[in-house]
Amino acid sequence: MNTNIRYNSAHPSRNQRFAAILLTAALAGAGVCHGAGTIAGTPHDLSTRGWGTTELCKFCHTPHLAQAAVQAAPLWNHRTTTVNYNMYNSATFKGAASQQQPGPASKLCLSCHDGTVAVDAFANGGALQTGTHFMTSTNLVGTGGSLANDHPIAFNYDAALATADPQLVVPADASYVDSAHTIPLFASKLECASCHATHDNTYTKFLRISNAGSALCLKCHKL
């Protein structure tokens, strides 16, 4: 996906401001709002693509007529992937026994990034569009239904795992790896959003923190 997104400097309408207020409240209530960044002007800003709306949030969220069947997604407004993935495994991965298919939070990411659902497959007036613009190139994750060569997700990251693999940090609790609450867990599981903050591109690639000196990696891994 082209990352050279132009910033939309037009003043938001009253409806856009209202939607932003509702979305912020929903995200905060769901515990997934983190950081002080913005998606405006980032690769997740699709408002200038000419794909049926100039609203910043509407490609993923809507204040009304949301897709009620989608779990763990505040006011979700996008088609979701139905792929059954081949998950990561290796002789050194101790979390395989608890690993499942990607959780709801990760499926939201994969609903653009696995390449099976169009990026512009969002709803206008409650009706989901099929869309025609698909993720390509290095932005693809889970292409061909395979997550076998990506960092493992959807496994229990808990004290038992850290005991089985002493090179892992013992998580603070079932909701966060660290006591500073920068690396979230989802019902004790590590998911895409544990490392990536969808709404904040401060550190590029939507990382939760800078990975300079492998700082992000070292939130979970010990050397």
C-alpha positions as CSV (number, residue, x, y, z in Angstrom):
1,M,0.0,0.0,0.0
2,N,1.3,3.4,-0.9
3,T,2.5,5.2,2.3
4,N,2.7,8.6,0.8
5,I,-0.6,9.7,2.1
6,R,-1.5,13.4,1.8
7,Y,-2.9,15.1,4.9
8,N,-6.5,16.2,4.6
9,S,-6.4,19.8,6.0
10,A,-10.2,20.5,5.5
11,H,-12.0,21.3,8.7
12,P,-14.1,18.3,9.9
13,S,-17.8,18.5,9.7
14,R,-20.0,18.4,12.7
15,N,-20.8,14.7,12.0
16,Q,-17.1,13.9,11.7
17,R,-16.4,15.6,15.1
18,F,-19.3,13.7,16.6
19,A,-18.0,10.4,15.2
20,A,-14.5,11.1,16.5
21,I,-15.9,11.7,20.0
22,L,-17.9,8.5,20.0
23,L,-15.0,6.5,18.6
24,T,-12.5,7.9,21.2
25,A,-14.9,6.9,24.0
26,A,-15.4,3.5,22.5
27,L,-11.7,2.8,22.1
28,A,-10.9,4.0,25.6
29,G,-13.6,1.8,27.0
30,A,-12.2,-1.2,25.2
31,G,-8.8,-0.5,26.5
32,V,-7.1,-0.3,23.1
33,C,-6.5,3.4,22.9
34,H,-2.8,4.0,23.6
35,G,-0.5,6.8,22.9
36,A,-1.0,10.4,21.7
37,G,-0.5,9.9,18.0
38,T,-2.9,10.2,15.1
39,I,-3.6,8.3,12.0
40,A,-4.0,11.5,10.0
41,G,-1.4,11.5,7.3
42,T,-0.3,7.9,8.0
43,P,-0.8,4.8,5.8
44,H,-4.0,4.2,7.8
45,D,-5.4,7.5,6.6
46,L,-7.5,6.6,3.5
47,S,-9.6,9.7,3.5
48,T,-7.9,11.2,0.4
49,R,-8.0,8.0,-1.8
50,G,-11.3,8.8,-3.5
51,W,-12.9,5.6,-2.3
52,G,-16.4,6.9,-1.5
53,T,-15.8,9.0,1.6
54,T,-13.4,11.7,2.9
55,E,-14.1,10.7,6.5
56,L,-11.0,9.6,8.4
57,C,-12.6,7.0,10.7
58,K,-15.2,5.5,8.4
59,F,-13.0,2.9,6.7
60,C,-12.9,1.1,10.0
61,H,-15.5,2.6,12.4
62,T,-18.9,4.3,12.3
63,P,-21.1,5.9,15.0
64,H,-24.2,4.2,13.5
65,L,-25.1,1.0,11.8
66,A,-21.9,-0.8,12.8
67,Q,-21.3,-4.5,12.0
68,A,-22.8,-6.0,15.1
69,A,-21.4,-9.5,14.4
70,V,-17.8,-8.4,14.9
71,Q,-16.4,-8.8,18.4
72,A,-13.7,-6.8,20.1
73,A,-14.1,-4.0,17.5
74,P,-15.6,-0.7,18.6
75,L,-18.3,0.3,16.1
76,W,-16.6,-1.8,13.4
77,N,-17.4,-0.9,9.8
78,H,-15.2,-3.1,7.6
79,R,-15.4,-6.7,6.1
80,T,-13.5,-9.2,8.1
81,T,-11.4,-12.0,6.9
82,T,-12.6,-15.6,7.0
83,V,-9.3,-17.3,6.4
84,N,-8.2,-20.3,8.5
85,Y,-4.4,-19.6,9.0
86,N,-1.4,-21.9,9.1
87,M,0.2,-20.6,12.3
88,Y,3.8,-20.2,13.3
89,N,5.6,-23.1,15.0
90,S,9.1,-24.1,15.7
91,A,11.2,-26.4,18.0
92,T,12.0,-23.4,20.3
93,F,8.4,-21.9,20.5
94,K,7.0,-23.0,23.8
95,G,3.6,-21.4,23.3
96,A,2.3,-23.7,20.6
97,A,0.1,-25.8,22.9
98,S,-2.1,-22.8,23.7
99,Q,-1.9,-21.2,20.3
100,Q,-5.2,-20.8,18.4
101,Q,-6.4,-19.0,15.3
102,P,-5.8,-15.2,15.5
103,G,-8.1,-13.6,18.0
104,P,-10.7,-11.0,17.1
105,A,-8.3,-8.1,17.6
106,S,-5.8,-9.6,15.2
107,K,-8.4,-10.5,12.6
108,L,-9.2,-6.8,12.3
109,C,-5.7,-6.2,11.2
110,L,-5.7,-9.2,8.9
111,S,-8.9,-8.1,7.3
112,C,-6.8,-5.7,5.2
113,H,-3.3,-7.2,5.6
114,D,-3.9,-10.8,4.5
115,G,-4.9,-9.6,1.0
116,T,-8.2,-11.5,0.9
117,V,-10.4,-8.5,1.8
118,A,-10.2,-5.2,-0.1
119,V,-9.0,-2.2,1.9
120,D,-12.0,-0.3,0.7
121,A,-14.5,-3.0,1.7
122,F,-16.2,-0.8,4.3
123,A,-19.8,0.1,4.8
124,N,-21.7,3.2,3.6
125,G,-25.1,3.6,5.3
126,G,-24.7,0.1,6.8
127,A,-24.2,-1.8,3.5
128,L,-20.8,-3.4,3.2
129,Q,-19.0,-2.7,-0.1
130,T,-17.1,-5.5,-1.8
131,G,-14.2,-3.1,-2.6
132,T,-11.6,-3.3,-5.3
133,H,-8.3,-2.1,-3.8
134,F,-6.3,-4.9,-2.1
135,M,-3.1,-4.8,0.0
136,T,0.0,-5.7,-1.9
137,S,3.8,-6.1,-1.5
138,T,5.5,-5.8,1.9
139,N,2.3,-4.7,3.6
140,L,0.9,-8.2,3.2
141,V,0.9,-10.4,6.4
142,G,-0.8,-13.8,6.3
143,T,-0.8,-14.0,2.5
144,G,-1.9,-17.4,1.2
145,G,-3.4,-18.1,4.6
146,S,0.1,-18.5,6.2
147,L,1.4,-16.9,9.3
148,A,4.1,-19.5,9.6
149,N,7.0,-17.0,8.9
150,D,5.7,-14.2,11.1
151,H,6.0,-13.6,14.8
152,P,3.7,-16.0,16.7
153,I,0.4,-14.6,17.9
154,A,-2.8,-15.9,19.5
155,F,-0.9,-17.9,22.2
156,N,-1.1,-17.6,26.0
157,Y,1.7,-15.3,27.3
158,D,1.6,-16.0,31.0
159,A,3.9,-16.9,33.9
160,A,3.7,-20.6,32.9
161,L,5.1,-19.8,29.5
162,A,7.9,-17.6,31.0
163,T,8.8,-20.6,33.3
164,A,8.9,-22.9,30.3
165,D,11.0,-20.4,28.4
166,P,13.3,-18.5,30.8
167,Q,14.3,-16.1,28.1
168,L,10.8,-14.5,28.3
169,V,9.9,-11.8,30.7
170,V,7.1,-12.7,33.2
171,P,4.1,-10.7,32.2
172,A,2.7,-8.1,34.7
173,D,-0.8,-9.5,34.5
174,A,-3.3,-10.9,32.0
175,S,-3.7,-7.5,30.4
176,Y,-0.2,-6.2,30.0
177,V,3.3,-7.6,29.6
178,D,4.9,-4.7,31.4
179,S,4.0,-2.7,34.5
180,A,4.1,0.5,32.5
181,H,1.2,-0.8,30.4
182,T,2.8,-0.3,27.0
183,I,2.5,-3.8,25.7
184,P,-1.1,-5.1,26.0
185,L,-2.3,-8.7,26.1
186,F,-5.8,-9.8,25.1
187,A,-7.2,-12.2,27.7
188,S,-3.6,-13.3,28.3
189,K,-2.9,-13.8,24.6
190,L,-0.3,-12.0,22.5
191,E,-1.9,-10.6,19.4
192,C,-1.0,-8.2,16.5
193,A,-2.0,-5.2,18.6
194,S,0.4,-6.1,21.4
195,C,3.2,-4.7,19.3
196,H,1.3,-2.4,17.0
197,A,-0.8,0.6,17.9
198,T,-3.2,1.0,15.0
199,H,-4.0,4.6,15.7
200,D,-0.5,5.9,16.5
201,N,2.4,5.9,14.0
202,T,4.8,7.9,16.1
203,Y,7.4,5.2,15.9
204,T,6.6,4.2,12.3
205,K,5.1,0.8,11.4
206,F,2.6,1.7,14.1
207,L,5.0,0.2,16.7
208,R,4.0,0.7,20.4
209,I,7.4,2.0,21.2
210,S,10.6,2.6,19.3
211,N,12.5,-0.5,18.5
212,A,15.9,1.3,18.5
213,G,18.3,-1.1,20.1
214,S,15.6,-3.8,19.9
215,A,13.8,-2.0,22.7
216,L,10.4,-3.3,21.7
217,C,11.6,-6.9,21.4
218,L,13.2,-6.6,24.8
219,K,9.8,-5.8,26.4
220,C,9.1,-9.5,26.2
221,H,12.5,-11.2,25.5
222,K,15.5,-11.4,27.7
223,L,19.1,-11.8,26.4
